[in-house]
Amino acid sequence: MELKNYIKILLKHKYTLIGVPLIALMTTYFLTRKSSETYNSKARMATGLVDQSQQKIIDNQTEPQESQINLQFSNLIQMLQLKKVMDQVSYKLILHDLKDTPFHKPSRLLNDLNKDARNHAAEVFTKLYNERKPLDLSDPDQEGLRKVLISLKYDDESISKKLMAYRANNSDFIDLEFEADSPTYTAFVLNTLCTEFISYYTSVTKENQLKAVNFLDSLLKRKKENMDLLMQDLKNYKINNRVLNLNEQAKSLYAQIADFEAKKEAAEKDVIAYSGAIKSIDDKFNPQDRQYLESAIAKVNQEIVNTKEILKDLNEQYVLNNYDPKIRVRIDSAQAVLEKQINESADKYIVNPLATKENLVHQKIQLEVQLDIAKNSINSLRQQLVTLNKRFDMLVPHEAVIQAYEGAIDISSKEYIEILKKFNQTSMESSLSVQLKQVQQAMPGPPMPSKKMLLVIVSGVASFVLCLIALFVVFYLDDTLKTPKELANKTQLPVLGYLPMLKDTDIDQTTFSEPKKKEHILLKNLLNDLRFEVDIEMKGMRKMVISSLNNSQGKSFTAISLAYAYAAIKKKVLLIDGNFDNPSITQATEAINFLEDTISRQAIAIQHGEQFDVLGNKGNGNSLFELANKETVTEQINTISQPYDIVIIEAPALTKLNKAKEWMLMADKLFCVFEANCSVNNERAMNIEYLKHNFSFAGWILNKVTDNRLKKQKK
């Protein structure tokens, strides 16, 4: 349904949909018919970013990612379109026109320049070109030269608008295209642009590489000096602290400490073993034997004790002197003397009754000697271990300092080597040529296919589409009610009929009795339909009130038309103008009977008209009940209604609800006129809600309908 309504709007504006595209077509044609031919030239540059044959020996082995390659191409294309590069092309173009045959017809500003001004302009542009500087717009002279460039469309903005630069199908090439009205001009622009861009890119690249080489060179020297300084500090520290080979010294001391620890543990084990053996021998002697033995060999034992003391001192000297062989000889001699004394002590009492135990005594003495030797060696070993540990502890601070020096030297050397690699790589890059180069020269090409017809067609289609869009917007935003179905759906109230919009508002008896115009015939047919529906709703009742939501909705015309329709079927009709604010029926029918006189009983009878009787009002703005009280008004209305078959009352609009309600109390049914092509605002929505709860409301009468489809149906 919505689509049908939209199509109806399009049909309604069919002349607009045809006329606007035609105007656009003709306008575009006349604007483009004198336009010049367009020429296109192409150039191509190789970048060396993805071409393996262009790769240098210093490149990394890893392949760059596609995103990185795309980013590099984007940077190159943006750099190509820099104003600094475009300015160089502009200078070349204007210098060509000043010194050679111009590419285009000279502009007015260029023609205004005399010979001296041309020479001055050529001098300024040459200087700016050589120095790669832009025009200084704060200088009036250079501002004027800028205007000359713009007049010839040689400025950077004009060139950029017609220039296309893009990467060719994920290849290593950048394609350039330029359109203009001269084939030599397009080729010159592209070739100059490629030359200037390669020159600019080369200079920038070389400058950056030179800066990088200088920076790395200075950094390399600082790192070398720092590394040499650290190595000199380490050397001085070793000399000042008499450190030869710290690792070897530590290993030697650690081995000696481990050896003395093993000897100490062995001596401690011997002490325990000898002590146990002596205790076992002592347990085998009784007190009498010990007393006899001690008294008998007291002198010999004293000699043995002295020898043991000597042997103890020799053992200590032996350990302290790091096991000197000379002391070992003296120890062996002392042990031989001790054994001789022990044998002498045993031989002296060979006839002793206790001789069976002399072997045990001899063993005990030997064990005691060995126990003393072990105990004395433990102390010596402990002292030697303390000495070695002190010497080892003295090496620890030196080791920490030397490790710190060596770690710093290692880090410094790695940094130096890394910077040295970068320096060598950058130096090699700076010594090689830039990969960017022009591989295809731009040549003057043939004229491009004319776009005039395409522009004409596009303008027509575009204007037609814009008209469709505009009408759709109007249709979408249009919430007015145009047909009875729309009114019924919107208000949820019945629609009894509708009346058309008439161009000729002069309505008389012949309009309904003998219609000649098509619109009058349509009006008569629709009135007959409306009268039939109203009769059904009236159900034999006689008094009806016709009102509307607002003023000027056509309720007076509707009331008069219904009166003619009822008169046509031989009904006796009374038409009452109840709108005291705007008595349009009274004025239209030139009524001579007035409601005020009838209510006040100043007029007893109503004078009859030709078709129906009219009871007008004097238009004093009063309400019905201001003429008399409700009972009197009701009585008088009933009295004057008795002779008539149908009484049609036009009441004020519902905007003045109190005046309309007074007439609703006098009538049997209420009919409301709604003007087509109107929307339902908040005020009308409130009145519609009132009508929904009014039991006397019979339905809507849609007035001023302009729907062509409905008219055709009636025809």
Beta strands, then each sheet from edge to edge (+ up, - down):
strand 1: 39-46
strand 2: 163-167
strand 3: 173-180
strand 4: 437-440
strand 5: 495-500
strand 6: 543-548
strand 7: 573-577
strand 8: 613-615
strand 9: 646-650
strand 10: 669-675
strand 11: 697-705
sheet 1: 2+ 3- 1+ 4-
sheet 2: 5+ 11+ 10+ 6+ 9+ 7+ 8+
end
